């Protein structure tokens, strides 16, 4: 877009801040001045199109023979300004990107609030402002100017320049800078709009990942199934705490379905229409955990090639689910505690504070109170997480739910694999119900998936021999019986009922839902031999 600059307002330097300008006269008609201004505008226009804010002010500082230049933008909370870009001729850098600047009694704050430029010496600034600009004495400036950057809907920020010499900025230079600030405003609005679009795209992409996780969770059959007293007691607690914003700590063994309970809390809460963002703290390398939780800026560490939004920022007005929260290292627990208490944090590599309204639901299979005693978990964080603890019962505590879960998984995997399974042998269901299930629902789900794969016919073939030889409940004599023993009894009963006929439509193989060769293999492995008469 072509830009036209008006130099008609540049006359003899008249006054700055109500005083005569001490600089020598600048006459617009002077060929050298017109040429230098035109060249400066060309350089600046080029940097506005393809450069960064640091490039803009570097060219501007050099063209106006200044020792420092800076752009200030309002912070997200609207409580002041922060340094967006700067350039100094010397090696001294009185501040860094993100340094906060207060509104009250500062030059930048007054210019931003009033929309009127300021120019003068350090002495004059100290008379008018209680805290004019902490940068000026540090950088050794004796004179400076501050201009508003006018946007479409108000002042976007301020543009400041300073000199270490006694030469103040003349009216001609200020008129020139006024034109420049308008062009910077256009470039800034474009850059801010682009950054917002990029952030929205990244947020959308991450929300899509979260949605894919939810879809995968549904595919993995993490619905609540069961009617046992232990499960109904748990669901009552979920129903009680879900409508609140309180932090929930879900405790339970691995594979009991803690994530399922966290999703139920989210879905029953007023936040259900916003994001449910989960993270397994044990699955993330310790060095990347802080970045995953709170995000990072580009260049914050080796490999940070782009800005990343953290889980707490992504879950604003939604729910963050931190699984295996006991794996968070001590040095990071302080920052997590701050988020829970103050609802604010900073991305890695940034000093800008970000606020979040994310509810935390945490889960662990460890005893956090015991970890507190041995100083492996902060006590203050534990008390903050333990506001409303809920315990998910293990599968062996709800054996009456096992048949329901077995049928549930069989139906799903049958549909998924286009199988027609109509029968689950009573002996199989009995063995599954008596097993202790150290891996809980996850172990049962995986076993049933394998069983459906191995079942081409209408009878479910459960590979009981694949389970470890752990104790299962049950024997009339009060002793424990291994799975191998239970399987041996099961096969023997089928063989006796079929008069030791293995193959054929009335053979033991059909009754057991196995191939003839499989039955023979299991007989050899279990030491089953037909008795001689």
Secondary structure, DSSP 8 states (H G I E B T S, - for coil): -------TT--S--EETTEE--S----TT-HHHHHHHHHHHHHHHHHHHHS-HHHHHHHHHHHTT-SEEEEEEE-TTSSEEEEEEEEESSS--S--TT-EEESTT-HHHHHHHH---EEEEHHHHHHH-TT--HHHHHHT-SEEEEEEEEETTEEEEEEEEEESSS----HHHHHHHHHHHHHHHHHHHHHHHHHHHHHHHHHHHHHHHHHHHHHHHHHTT-S-----HHHHHHHHHHHHHHTS---EEEE--TTS-HHHHHHHHHHTSTTTTS-EEEEETTSS-HHHHHHHHHEE-TTSSTT--S-EE-HHHHTTTSEEEEETGGGS-HHHHHHHHHHHHHSEEE-BT---EEE---EEEEEESS-HHHHHHTTSS-HHHHHHHTTEEEE---GGGGGGGHHHHHHHHHHHHHHHHT----B--HHHHHHHHHB--TTHHHHHHHHHHHHHHT--SSB----GGGS---EES--TTS--EEHHHHHHHHHHHHHHHTTT--SSTTSHHHHHTS-HHHHHHHHHHHT------
